[in-house]
Amino acid sequence: MINSISDYIVAVGAGDRAYSNLQGVRLTVGEEGLPQMRTSSRYVELDATWHSQPCRICCPIDPSATLDAARLTAALKRVDTPLLAGYRLLHNELRIGEQLSDIVIEVLPEGEPLDRILSAGVPAKRARRLAAEWITTAEALAEIPFSHRALSTSRIIVRADGGMTLCGLHHARLERSTDDHRAIVEITYQILQTAIPNAVYPPIAELLTTADRTELCARLRIIAGEAKVQTAKRPNENIQQITRKLLDRIDFSNREWIGIVTEDRIAFREGERYGYLDMLNNVIIEPQFTHVEPFHEGRAVVETSAGAGLINKQGEWIIAPEHTVVIWAVDYNAATVLNDHGWSLYDSLGRRISRYYDYLGECVDHRIAARTDGRWGYIDTHGCEIIALQYDDAYEYKNGRARVVLNGRPLEIDIDGLEIL
């Protein structure tokens, strides 16, 4: 039986008499006396202590949640590691009126969530230390093997001994997979950029060409070790000056129109068509397009009479020109694309990585609002449906939060789809 969120809150708050076997569970409340909780499409997670140890009581609000938890619990019985929070499915444990409900208890180590540490601000030295520990953790997870599938800084607890433990294991699988690789890089960059925003970081897409986890982590260790706070004078100021001087020496008078320089490519027009030049006025991509946009991360959106597409700096098609709309999200190396089938997400190699939706919004905080059959949810930049399509309405994320409407009730959710109270 699946109960309501309010049923679970009342039951868990009743103390020891609410449980068939557990004893010593105490609900954690905030300053206003309200329970500290998170909700997702599958669970309501209530913060608590169990014999003074931090834990989360996870109550299923989706019929499939218990079955998935049973599979994960069975698999984790073979694993003994401080890298993963204790995860146990308890059948018929919670008393709700005359009924008994299954719950999951996730036992947490003493420590602090990584997102809370970063939001408070850390110096560069500690950022590099946290990044190094995270990279070590990510590498060790591959040896288990373990794939979280919903990694974020809110799902990582920095233990009192300095190590890291993953929690929120509801999306996890015990398998060898590269699904977590982008999240591993993104979390590493998020840690470093908190304290060292102006260091030189290679594009994420460049790192993701490495399929081997050990090699990826080795590259990330080098990046973390070399990340240094830059001086006030930015290196690209010199590059801009050199570029300006070079362009001043070149005669572009034979061109009807030229655009700004982006990544050593200059859009130009010849008659009714557009192409691209290099900085020496050489034609690199012949004028063949009806519309062009500047290059970013080696990609540019262009249009032909047949439709919109995405090209590389040599003019080769990454996404064929057969779509109504192509929007290149440079910060995330992904493109939202509209064609006769609907909206979908493509990666930087031109592969469609999501199913079709009635609508996809702007990519912000690695989340994209998606709508199908009048219901809204969110996909991530891998094309995975990370937050179920359950809302009446949903808006773009801002600073890790998004406004949604659920059954007519406006609320705010975090990056994992958990309600913020």
N, C-alpha and C positions, 0 to 999 in steps of 0.2 A: 504494500500500500504506500502511495506517495502522498505526503501531507503538505500543508501550506507552510510558508516561511514562519508565520506567526505561531503555528502549532509547535514547530521545532524550538523557537525562542522560549516559549512558555515552558516546554518540557525540559530543555537543558537547564534553564534557570531554576528548576525545582530542586536541584541538588541531588544527593545520593539516592533519594527515593525514586528518582526518575529512571534509574538504571537497573538492569537485571543482575549484572556482575560488577561493573565498575564502581569503585568507591573513591572518594577524595577528589572528585571533579568539581571545579568551581568556575563559574562563568566570569570572564573578565569584562568589566564595565568601564566606560570612559568617565570624564569629568562630569558630564551631565547625567550620569547614572544609567546610560543606555548601553546595551551590549555592543562590544566591538565585533563587527561581523563584515563579511563580504558575501555577495551573491553572484552567481554566474548562471548560465543556462542549465547547469547540471547539479550544482550543489549550493547550499547555504553553508558558509564556513564561519563558525563561531569561535572566537578566541577564548581560551580557557587555561586553567592550570590543572594538572593531574598530579596529586601528591606534591604540589609546589613546583612541578616541572611544566614549562610552557607546552601547550598543545593546541590543536585545532579539532573541534568536533565538526565533522563534515557530514551533512545530512542530505540525502538524495532528493532532488526535486524533478528528476527526469527518470523515466522507467528503465532506461538502459544503463544508468549510472552504476547501479549495484552489480550488474553482471560484469561490467568493465573493471570495477574495483575488485571483484572476486578473482578475475584473471590476473590482475596486477599483483594482488596480495600473494597468490599462489606462486607467481614467478619470483617475487622478492624474498620468499622463504629461503631461496638458494643463495641469497646475497647478504653479506655482512660487511657493511662499509659505513664509515662516518660521513660519506659524501651525500647520502640520501637520508631524509627524515624517516623515522619509524612510521610504517604505514600498515594499518591493520583494519580489516573489515570485520565488524562485529554483528552477527545476525541476531535479530530480535532483542536488541540491547536497550533501546530507548523506549520508555513507556509514554505513550500519548493517549490519555484517556484509558479506554479498555484495550487499545491496540498496542502491539510491539512493532517497532521500526528498526530496520537495519541502519547502521551508521558506520562511518570510517573515523578512526582516531589517528591523527597524524602527530606523532610526538616530536617536538622540536628541541634542538640543543639550546643551551644558554648562549645568547648572542644578540646581534642586532641586524635587521634586514639591510642589505646593501643599498637599496634605494634611499633609505633614511640616512645612512652614513653620507652618501653623496650629496643629498639635498642640504645637509648641514654644512657642506664645504670641507674639502680636504686639501692639504698642501701637496705640492708636486711629488715630494719624496714618498708620502703615503699612497698617493695615487698609483705610482709605479709599483709599490709593494702589493697593493690590492690587485692590480692588473696581473702581476706575476703569479699571485696565488690563484686567481681565477683561471689563468692559462693552465696552470698545473692541474687544477680541478677538472677542467674540460678534457685534458689529455687523459687523466685517470678514468673518466667516465667511459671513454672508448674501450678501456680494458675490461669493463664489467661484463658485457657491453650494455650501454644504456642510452636511450634517446628520449629527451624530455618532451620535445615538440611544442613547448609553450614557455621557453626560457625568457626571463626578464629579470631585472635587478630586484624586483619585489619578491621574486621566488628564490632568492639566494640569501642565506643567513651567514653572516660572518661570525664564526664561533669565538668563544673567549680565548681559545688557543691560537687564533689567527687563521685557522682553516675555514673552509666554506662547505656548507651543507645546502642541498637543494630541497625545497618543499613544494607543495602544490603539485603532486605527482599524478593528478587525474588524467593528464594527456599522455602519460609516459608509456614507453614500450621497452622491453629488454631485447634489444636488437642492435646490430651494427648498422649505422645509418649516417648519411651526410646531411640529414634534414636540419640538424642543429648548427651546422657550420656558419651560416650567415649570422645567427643569433650570437654565437661565440665571438665572432669578430665585432659585431655591433656593441656587445656588452664591454669588450675590451676597450674599444674606442670611447664608449660612454664614460668609463672609469677615468681614462687618461684625459679626455677633453674637459672633464669637470675641473681639473686643476691646470691643464696645459692645453688650452684651446687653440693656440697659434703654432703648435708644432706641425711638422710635415707628416701627414698620414697618407699612405698609399690608398687609392680607391678600393672600396670594398670588393667590387667586381674583380679586380686584379687578384686579390687574395683568394677569391672563391674558385679560381681556376685550379687550385690545389685541392685534390680530392682526398689526399691522405691526411688524417687527423694529426699525426705526429709532425709531419712537415708543416702543416698550417700553424700548429702551436709554436714550432721553432721560429717561424717567420714573425709571429706575433711577439715572441720574447725579444727579438731583435728590435722591433718597432717600439716596444715598451721601454727597452733599455736606452734607445736613442732619443726618446721624446724629451725634449728640453724646452724650458721657457725661453721664447725668443726675445731679443732686444726690441726696443720700441721701434726701431727702423726696420720696416719689413723688407725682406729680400725682393718681393715682387714689385716694389717701387722702382728698383733699378731696371727690372725687366720691362716695365711700362715705359720708362724713359728711353731705353734702347729701341724698343718697338716703335715709339713715336719718331725717333731720329731716322730709323730705317725707312719708315713710310714717307717721311718728308723728302727723301731722296728719290722716290719712285714716282714716275709720271703716270697717273691714272686718267689722263685727259681723254684717252681713247675709249673710256667706258661711259655709258649713259648714266649709270648709277652704281655706287658701291655702298655696302653696309659697314658696320663696325667689325673690327678684328676679334675673332673668338677662336682660340686654339689654332692659331696661324692659318685660319681660313677666313676669307672675305666674300660675302655674298655679292653678286653683281647681276645686272640686268642687261640683256641683249634683245631688243625688240620686245616681245611679250613674254619672254622666258627668262628664268633665273638659273644661275649656276654658282660656282665658287672658284675664287682665285687663291693663290698663295700670296705671301707678302712681297713677292717680286713681280707681281702682276701676271704671273703665268696661270693659264686656265688649268685647274686641277679637275674640276667636274663640269662638263659641258652644260651650257644653258638648255635645260629641258623641262624645268619645273614651272608650275603656275604659281607656286608660293613656296618660300623657304624660311626657315628659322635659324638662329645662330647655333653653332655646335656647342655641346656641353658633354664632357666625359666621352668625347669621340663619337657622339651621336647627334643627329639633327633631324627634326621633323620636316618633311617636304610634302608637297602635293603635286599631282599630275592630273590630267583630265580624267584618268581612271579612278583616282582616289588618293587618300593620304597614306604615307608610309614613313619608315625610319631608315636613314642611311648612315654608313660610317664615313670616315674622312676621305676615303678613296671613291666615294659615290656608289659603293656596293649596297644592295638592299639588305637590311637587317629584318625589317618588316615590310612585306610587299605592299605596293601602293594600291590596295584594294579595299580600303576602309573609309568610313565616313569621317571619323575623328581618331587622331592619335595624339596622346598627351604624354610627353617624355618627362617623368619625375626624376630629374637628374640626381637628387640627393639620395635616391633609393635604387637607382639603376633598374627601373621598371617603367613600363608604359601601360596606361589604360587606353583601351582600344574599343571603338564602337563600329560594328558592321551590321549586316542584315540579321545576324543571329542574336545580337545584343551586345552588352559590355563585357569585356574580359580583361585579364591582366597578362602582360607579356614580360619576359625577362630581357636582359640586355643582349642576349644572343638571338632574340627573335622567336623564342618558343612560348607558346601559350601555356600558362601555368595555372589558370583557374578555369572553372566552368563559366558559362554565360549567365549574366545577370541582367535584370531590367535596367539597372543603373549602378554605376560606380562613381564615388565621389573623389575628392582630392586625397592624395596620399600624405598623411601627416602622422608623425610619431610611429611610423611603420604600421599604421592601420588605415584601412580604406573602408568607408561606409558603403554598404552594398544593399540593394533592394531587389526582391523578387516576390511576385504575387502580393504586393502591398506590405510585406514584412521586411524590416530592416535588421541588419547585423553588421559585422565587420570581418573583412579578410585581412591577412597580413601580406607582407611584400613577397612571400613565397607562394601566394595564391591560396593559402589554407584558410578555411572558414574558422577563424579563431574564436569568434563570438557569435553564437547562433542567431539566425534570422528570426527574432522573436518580438521586435519592438514595433510600435506604431509609427515611430519616427526616430531618426538618428542624425547627429550632426558630426562634423569633423572634430578630431581631437585637438586640444590645445594644452600644452604643458602636461601631457599625460592624463588628461581628463576629457570626457565627452558628455554632452547632454543627450539624453534619450527620453522617449516616452513609452512606458510599458503599461498596457491596459488603461490608457488614459491618464496615468500618473507620471508627471515629469520627475526625472531623477538624474543623478550624475554617476558615471561609472569610471573606474580606473582602466589602465592599459590592458588588464586581464579580463575586463568585463564584470568586475566585482563592484557592487554598489558602494558609493562613498556616502557615509552618513554625516 
